[in-house]
């Protein structure tokens, strides 16, 4: 049976598998969902066993397991390592979801659920593509190592430890990262540069307890007000990061860099259109596309303190808290940026205020060489499937494992996926288009066959 006939005969079952995987609330950053993350890992392992993958194991099976599967076809053939993650972001704010995030719902040709776009669709369609190839040929066209992790959206601890301890076992000729997206509606592309990420949590305290604002509001500091004033010092009025030394290690954009970014921006939706924001903002001297894909950024991800419930409660808060993140470009170091942020806080926080900053982890940026053989094979394949040349674009988000693959295995990563712009990744009402599901299945088949023939 051909792969296309196999897809047609199993379309209903394949869709139900996707919905079943979406129903598992595999939120890796929430300890309450540890059993769900483990359940999702077992679900994938069972699915790979059902296909007939010879070796399937769960690493750290009780928490956030890594699913490692291996199919050694022929020692003389190339080995492709395929990476993906099955964990998802938290669903907050829940009130903004039109339908429950873990009850997949179909509306207007789209499947709405947390993880639909990021990235359970890519993972399940790849597995089904492998199943179709096995049904037709009995085995994949090259050696495969599948590495699916359950905490990309949080720490990445298990997969990092496993990678570090097993470089020989994971040796390969190319790496395919399924955690990609189309840069424009129906126009394929490859995220060739991924920003790094670094996370910080800040706590300030002005006293032992919240106080009556009428009695103490004019006499003691307000933790929320201090935090707000501190947050305002992180950027200049025109949008540049105001932390001393923040840009010191940034390599200036070359003319070829700017030309590549402009070429991809020409086919991509404008930032305002895709994001739903009302106005642009950011570091002056650069286009929105350049800022998004090739310039570092600092974002305040959350601020809280005092009373935030319904109604009124007149308190002077004793504590305030902030989470912030930096998106780093190549040559920047997260630990150095953390030290610069701490020095900035020390300079701007009022005397007598107790505070603590915690480094929550991070990873450097990563860039795929444009002449990488696997990237060239993948670009040619997608051009044949979609009838248009894919673009190479820069991604503002982070996939930390890519730089770890490079450092540990010495192999570059090709990032590809079928999520469309505006699919609400990490936001309420995340979606994946129905029509892209069979296209993804077929394209994974074509990519595997092309890698096998390379």
C-alpha positions in Angstrom: 0.0 0.0 0.0 1.4 3.4 -0.9 1.8 6.0 1.8 -1.0 8.1 0.3 -3.4 5.2 0.2 -2.4 4.4 3.8 -3.2 8.0 4.9 -6.5 7.8 3.2 -7.5 4.5 4.7 -6.4 5.7 8.2 -7.5 9.3 8.2 -10.2 8.9 10.8 -8.0 7.0 13.2 -5.1 9.4 12.7 -7.2 12.4 13.6 -8.6 10.7 16.7 -5.0 10.0 17.8 -4.3 13.7 17.5 -7.3 14.6 19.6 -6.5 11.9 22.2 -2.9 13.3 22.6 -4.3 16.9 22.9 -6.6 15.8 25.7 -3.6 15.0 27.9 -2.8 18.2 29.9 1.0 17.8 29.8 1.9 21.1 31.4 5.5 20.6 32.4 6.0 23.8 34.4 3.2 22.8 36.9 4.1 20.1 39.5 0.4 19.2 39.7 0.6 17.9 36.1 3.6 15.7 36.5 1.4 12.5 36.2 -0.1 13.9 33.0 3.3 14.6 31.5 4.4 11.1 32.3 1.1 9.8 30.8 1.8 11.6 27.6 5.3 10.2 27.4 3.9 6.6 27.9 1.3 7.3 25.2 3.9 8.2 22.7 6.1 5.2 23.6 3.1 2.9 23.2 2.4 4.5 19.8 6.0 4.0 18.6 5.9 0.4 19.8 2.7 -0.2 17.9 4.4 1.0 14.7 7.1 -1.6 15.2 10.0 0.7 16.2 12.6 -1.9 17.4 13.9 0.0 20.4 11.7 2.3 22.6 12.5 3.4 26.1 11.4 6.0 28.6 14.1 8.0 30.4 13.0 9.2 33.9 9.5 7.7 33.3 7.8 8.9 36.4 8.2 12.7 36.0 9.0 14.3 32.6 10.2 11.4 30.6 12.2 11.5 27.4 11.0 9.1 24.8 14.0 7.6 23.1 13.3 5.4 20.1 15.8 3.9 17.7 15.6 2.1 14.3 18.9 0.9 13.0 18.3 0.1 9.4 21.8 -0.2 7.9 25.2 0.9 9.4 26.1 2.1 6.0 23.2 4.6 5.8 23.0 8.0 7.4 21.5 8.5 10.8 18.9 11.2 11.4 18.1 12.3 15.0 14.5 13.7 15.2 13.7 16.0 18.1 10.4 17.1 19.5 8.6 17.9 22.7 5.2 16.8 23.9 4.8 19.1 26.9 2.8 22.3 26.6 2.5 25.8 28.2 0.1 26.6 31.0 -3.4 27.7 29.9 -3.7 30.9 31.9 -5.7 33.1 31.6 -8.3 30.4 31.4 -11.2 32.9 31.1 -10.1 33.9 27.6 -10.5 30.4 26.1 -13.6 30.1 24.0 -13.6 26.3 24.5 -11.8 24.3 27.2 -8.0 24.1 26.4 -7.8 20.3 26.8 -11.1 19.5 25.1 -10.1 19.8 21.4 -12.8 21.7 19.6 -13.3 22.2 15.8 -14.3 25.7 14.6 -13.9 27.3 11.2 -11.6 24.6 9.9 -9.3 24.7 12.9 -8.6 22.5 15.9 -8.5 24.5 19.1 -6.6 23.1 22.0 -3.5 23.8 24.1 -0.6 22.1 22.2 -2.4 21.9 18.9 0.2 24.2 17.2 3.1 23.9 19.7 3.8 21.1 19.0 1.7 18.0 19.2 0.5 18.4 15.6 4.1 18.1 14.3 4.9 15.2 16.6 1.9 13.0 15.8 2.0 13.7 12.1 5.6 12.7 12.0 4.9 9.5 13.8 2.0 8.8 11.4 4.3 9.5 8.4 6.8 7.0 9.8 4.0 4.5 10.2 3.0 5.0 6.5 6.5 4.4 5.3 6.8 1.3 7.4 3.5 0.0 6.0 4.8 0.6 2.4 8.4 -0.4 2.7 8.8 -2.3 6.0 11.4 0.1 7.4 12.5 3.7 7.2 14.9 4.8 4.5 17.7 5.7 6.9 18.6 5.1 10.5 16.5 7.0 13.0 16.9 8.2 16.5 13.7 9.8 17.9 14.1 12.0 21.0 10.9 13.4 22.3 11.1 15.3 25.6 8.5 16.3 28.2 9.8 19.6 29.6 11.0 21.9 26.8 8.5 24.5 28.1 10.2 24.4 31.5 13.7 23.2 32.4 14.8 20.6 29.8 16.7 18.8 32.6 16.1 15.2 31.7 16.9 15.5 28.0 20.0 17.6 28.7 21.3 15.1 31.3 20.7 12.2 28.9 22.4 14.0 26.0 25.4 14.9 28.1 25.8 11.3 29.3 25.2 9.6 26.0 26.9 11.5 23.1 28.1 8.2 21.5 24.6 6.7 21.6 23.1 9.8 20.0 25.7 10.2 17.4 24.1 11.2 14.1 24.6 12.8 10.7 21.8 15.4 10.9 19.2 16.6 13.3 15.6 17.4 12.4 13.7 19.6 15.0 10.0 19.3 14.5 9.3 22.4 16.6 9.0 24.8 13.7 6.5 26.9 11.8 5.6 28.5 8.5 6.8 32.1 8.3 3.8 33.1 6.3 0.4 31.6 5.5 0.9 28.7 3.1 4.5 29.7 2.5 7.1 27.2 3.9 10.3 28.2 5.5 13.0 27.2 8.0 13.8 28.9 11.2 17.6 29.2 10.7 18.5 31.3 13.7 16.9 30.8 17.2 17.4 33.3 19.9 18.6 32.2 23.3 16.6 32.7 26.5 17.4 33.7 30.1 14.9 33.9 32.9 15.0 36.0 36.2 12.6 36.2 39.1 12.8 39.3 41.4 11.3 39.7 44.9 11.2 42.9 46.9 10.0 43.4 50.4 9.5 46.6 52.4 8.2 45.1 55.7 6.9 42.0 57.4 3.2 42.3 56.4 0.7 44.2 54.2 -0.5 47.4 56.0 -3.6 49.5 56.3 -3.2 52.1 53.5 -5.0 54.8 55.4 -2.8 54.5 58.4 0.5 53.8 56.7 0.2 54.6 53.1 1.7 58.1 53.5 4.4 57.0 55.9 6.1 53.8 54.4 7.1 52.7 51.0 4.7 50.7 48.7 6.2 47.6 47.3 4.1 47.7 44.1 5.1 51.3 43.5 8.8 50.5 44.0 8.6 47.6 41.6 6.8 49.7 39.0 9.4 52.4 39.2 12.2 49.8 38.9 10.5 48.2 35.9 10.4 51.5 34.2 14.2 51.8 34.4 14.8 48.7 32.3 14.1 50.5 29.0 14.6 54.0 27.5 11.5 55.9 26.4 12.1 54.9 22.8 12.4 51.2 23.5 16.1 50.3 23.9 17.2 48.2 26.8 18.7 50.6 29.4 20.8 48.1 31.3 24.5 49.1 31.1 26.5 46.6 29.0 23.4 44.8 27.6 24.4 45.3 24.0 28.2 45.0 24.5 28.6 41.5 23.1 26.0 41.8 20.3 27.5 41.3 16.8 26.3 44.1 14.5 24.0 43.1 11.6 25.8 42.9 8.3 24.4 43.9 5.0 23.8 40.3 4.1 22.1 39.7 7.5 19.7 42.6 6.8 19.1 41.4 3.2 18.1 37.9 4.5 15.8 39.4 7.1 14.2 41.7 4.6 13.6 38.8 2.1 11.8 36.7 4.7 9.9 39.8 6.0 8.6 40.3 2.4 6.5 37.1 2.6 5.6 37.2 6.3 2.7 39.0 7.8 3.5 42.4 9.4 4.2 42.3 13.1 1.0 44.2 14.0 -1.2 42.1 11.8 0.1 38.8 13.2 0.4 39.8 16.8 -2.8 41.7 17.2 -1.0 44.5 19.0 -2.1 48.1 18.3 1.3 49.8 17.9 4.9 48.9 17.3 7.6 49.5 19.9 11.2 48.7 20.4 14.9 49.5 19.9 15.2 52.3 17.4 17.3 52.0 14.2 15.9 48.6 13.3 12.9 47.3 11.4 10.3 45.3 13.4 11.5 42.1 11.6 15.1 42.8 12.6 14.2 43.4 16.2 12.1 40.3 16.4 14.6 37.9 14.8 18.1 39.4 15.2 18.2 41.9 18.1 18.3 41.1 21.8 15.3 41.9 24.0 14.2 42.2 27.6 10.6 41.5 28.5 8.7 41.9 31.8 6.6 38.7 31.8 4.7 39.3 35.0 4.3 41.6 38.0 2.2 41.0 41.1 1.8 42.1 44.7 -0.8 43.3 47.1 -4.5 42.7 46.6 -5.7 41.6 43.1 -9.1 40.0 43.9 -12.6 41.1 43.3 -13.8 44.3 45.0 -11.6 46.6 47.1 -9.0 46.1 49.9 -7.1 49.1 50.9 -3.6 47.8 51.7 -0.1 49.1 51.3 1.6 45.9 50.0 4.7 44.7 51.8 5.9 42.5 48.9 6.0 42.7 45.1 7.3 40.2 42.6 8.4 40.2 38.9 9.4 37.7 36.3 11.4 38.9 33.4 13.2 37.2 30.5 15.9 38.1 28.0 16.0 36.9 24.4 19.6 36.7 23.4 21.3 36.7 20.0 24.5 34.8 19.1 27.6 35.8 21.2 25.5 36.8 24.3 25.8 34.9 27.5 22.9 34.5 29.9 24.9 34.5 33.1 26.6 37.8 32.1 23.3 39.4 31.4 22.0 38.2 34.8 24.9 39.9 36.5 24.2 43.1 34.5 20.6 43.0 35.6 21.6 42.5 39.3 23.9 45.5 39.0 21.1 47.6 37.5 18.8 46.7 40.3 21.4 47.5 42.9 21.8 50.9 41.3 18.1 51.8 41.1 16.4 50.2 44.1 15.9 52.6 47.0 18.0 52.1 50.1 16.6 50.0 52.9 14.5 47.8 50.7 15.1 44.0 50.9 15.3 42.2 47.6 16.4 39.0 46.0 17.0 38.1 42.3 17.0 34.5 41.2 18.5 33.1 38.0 16.0 30.6 36.6 18.2 29.2 33.8 18.7 29.8 30.1 20.5 28.8 27.0 22.4 30.6 24.2 21.2 31.4 20.8 21.7 29.0 17.9 22.2 29.5 14.1 22.1 26.8 11.4 24.7 27.3 8.7 22.9 28.2 5.5 25.0 25.7 3.5 24.3 22.8 5.8 23.5 19.7 3.7 20.4 18.6 5.5 19.0 22.2 5.4 19.6 22.2 1.6 17.9 18.8 1.2 14.9 19.9 3.3 14.6 23.2 1.4 14.6 21.5 -1.9 12.0 19.0 -0.7 9.6 21.6 0.6 10.0 23.6 -2.7 8.8 20.5 -4.6 5.9 19.8 -2.2 4.5 23.4 -2.0 5.6 24.7 -5.4 7.4 27.8 -3.9 10.9 28.3 -2.6 10.9 28.2 1.2 12.5 31.2 3.0 15.1 31.2 5.7 13.9 33.3 8.6 15.1 34.2 12.1 13.0 33.1 15.1 12.5 35.3 18.2 11.8 32.3 20.3 14.2 29.7 21.8 14.7 26.0 21.4 17.5 25.4 23.9 18.3 21.9 22.9 19.6 23.0 19.5 22.8 24.7 20.9 23.2 21.7 23.2 23.1 19.3 20.2 25.8 21.4 18.5 28.0 21.6 21.6 27.7 17.9 22.5 27.2 16.1 19.1 28.9 18.6 16.8 25.8 18.4 14.5 23.6 21.2 13.2 19.8 21.2 13.4 17.2 21.8 10.7 14.0 23.3 12.2 10.8 22.6 10.4 7.1 22.5 11.2 3.6 23.3 9.9 2.1 25.7 12.4 0.8 28.9 10.7 1.3 32.5 11.8 -1.3 33.7 14.3 -2.0 30.3 15.7 -1.9 31.7 19.3 1.1 29.7 20.5 1.5 30.1 24.3 -1.8 32.1 24.3 -5.5 31.3 24.7 -7.3 29.7 21.8 -4.3 28.0 20.3 -5.2 26.4 17.0 -4.0 24.2 14.1 -5.6 24.1 10.7 -7.4 21.0 9.5 -6.0 21.3 6.0 -2.4 21.4 7.2 -2.7 18.0 8.8 -2.5 15.8 5.7 0.0 18.2 4.2 2.2 17.7 7.2 1.9 13.9 7.0 2.9 13.9 3.3 5.7 16.3 3.7 7.3 14.3 6.6 7.2 11.3 4.3 8.9 13.3 1.5 11.5 14.6 3.9 12.4 11.2 5.3 12.8 9.8 1.9 14.9 12.7 0.7 17.2 12.4 3.7 17.5 8.7 3.0 18.5 9.3 -0.6 21.0 12.2 0.2 
